[in-house]
Amino acid sequence: MFGVSDGLVSNVSLVLGTAGAHPGAGVVRLAGLAGLFGGSFSMAAGEYISMRVQREAFERELHVERAEIEARPDSERAELEYLYQSRGLDAETAGKIADALMADPKVALETHAREELGLDPAALGSPVQAALFSFVTFAIGALIPLAAFLGGSSGPGAIEIAIAATGVVALIVGGALSFLTNRPVLLSALRSLCVCAIAGAITYGIGSAVGTAGG
């Protein structure tokens, strides 16, 4: 939903800003397609790099933890025992649990990673998957305001269709996001609509002013 929202706001601004200068449907299509693909690749690249660096940082922390378990198993066992005692277990039970966990190096690493680092070694995230997801969701959102111009429409009719389609999708996206934030559906939907409307209106005004001045 966030990727769709980003693509929607970004490309409605670009499409309406270009359309405001009244350059012809072909130019608007070109600008919209450039915004769609440029924004999608940018989002995908940014997400890939971000996830890659995050994964590498997590892997480094796991490597350090693995080395500590190998070099100082007694100290690491004591950390687990203290941790479980701090959670209300008696010393004997905490000690038995720590012994059982430390008996298997893989289990020991997974336990320390979860308890100390808040990491799941088996779920560090996939940079490629995140990049593809960002590309697709941004492209879907960016396609909405552009669809009317791709369909062969031009002039005010295409602009009105783009505005209407963007408004409907903005309401849907905003309403859907309310389920994540536990906010009122109507409030979230209207907020999303207002953001798109303000961005589109400002860029359309700028495009119209620049187009008029250039004429």
Helices and strands as residue ranges (DSSP letters): H 2-19, H 25-71, H 73-86, H 91-102, H 105-112, I 113-117, H 127-150, H 155-181, H 185-214
